[in-house]
Amino acid sequence: MCNIKVIVLWYIPRLKSVFTLSVASKMLLLESLAIYNCDEMEHIVLDNGDGSSTGVNIVFPKLKELVISSCEKLEYIFGNINASDLHNYLHLPALRSLYLSGLPSLIGMGTKNYHTILSHLAKITINRCPKVDNKSIGDFVYSMSKSQDSTTIKDLSGYDLEPHLALQQLTAKNSKFQCIFYLDEINGQQRNLGLKEIELDNLAQMTYLFVGPRNCFSLQNLLKIKIVRCEKLEMIFSTCVLKCLPQLFHLIIDECDNLKYIIEDDDVENKETSNYHMSPIRTCFPKLKALVVRKCNKLNYVFPSSICTELPELLFLVIQEACKLQKIFGGSEENDQKVGIPNLRIVVFVELPSVFQEIQSQTIKHRFVHNCQKLSLTSTSTSTDVLSTLESTCDEHKLGIN
């Protein structure tokens, strides 16, 4: 059994757990574990000892991929029959991909005082896990106790305790997370997140993506972000995130009815600092090619002019059903004039009764405008033509707006 590299379990109705902790530690070659439709399963790994062992336990040393789907009674990945007050840390040193879906009873990665170290996790998908009780996705993936004694700190020395640095692709759907990462420390240390792609869908409790002190998160590697049906989301990039996203080329926001700001405008606070007279960063998104905003009815402007006034690489701009939207670059009266976007090819403005800031560009090939009473812009293409061109442009530049 110790030589097995791949395990796939389907429809095993009476199975309550797969491994004991001692066996999991001896699965030296296992690289992929997938479990589907095991309705009676409560834990994947069960510690049936007395719970007296502390420190770091390496489990599945070569496991790269863990998939768990449609297991109705699964409560924890790691469980303990005799939970104690002693801390146990479970290290999965090779795990790169974690997929959890259709787990209506899932509460967390481990039972009380079991904490996971996933130092190389690069991809995570969490879907339809309504009982997970962590405030942030980061706390769920890595629930390190804040009350570590000196012995525990010594045991953890040499381990990468900031797995979000390795995380590149995050998908979260139909769950109750309030944010992606939450940081309450005020120590001036900046977290350079490794995230490249973020997709969030139907997260009814999420109000902010990142929470923490000013400029504590950097998203220098972020390429794509798609946010759909996050009805309580008020802001995407708050002051805890550095305002320059140099690699972002794809931004889609759809059905976020409470969204007020895409980027938090901290211009008022800047006026109180000695740096206020310095030139603001005018190009937050130097590589942004696709910008889609749909059904965000509390949004007054797309970007604050105090922070961003240029989108030099933008190819297509789609804004639909945003009844309060007035400007693309807003927050300042001096930006009421026309806005230049030098490489814009496609513009779609639909149901924008309050927008009055004009867009001008010599490169626009297709323009579809409908029910935008305050704009002088008119359509040059039908909706069918625009859709066809959008699809071909997306294919050409490896973008997507669906």
Buried (B, 14 or more C-beta within 10 A) or exposed (E): EEEEEEBEBEEBEEBEBBBBBEBBBBBEBBBBBBBBBBBBBBBBBBBEEEBEEBEBBBBBBBBBBBBBBBBBBBBBBBBBEEBBEEBBBBBBBBBBBBBBBBBEBBBBBBBEBBBBBBBBBBBBBBBBBEEBEBBBBBBBBBBBEEEBEEEBEEBBEEBBEBBBEBBBBBBBBBBBBBBBBBBEEEEEEEBEBBBBBBBBBBBBBBBBBBBBBBEBBBBBBBBBBBBBBBBBBBBBBBBBBBBBBBBBBBBBBBBBBBBBBBBBBBBEEBEEEEEEEEEBBBBBBBBBBBBBBBBBBBBBBBBBBBBBBBBBBBBBBBBBBBBBBBBBBBBBEEBBEEBBBEBBBBBBBBBBEBBBBBBEBEEBBBBBBEEBEEBEBEBBBEEEBBBEBBBEBBEEBEBBBE
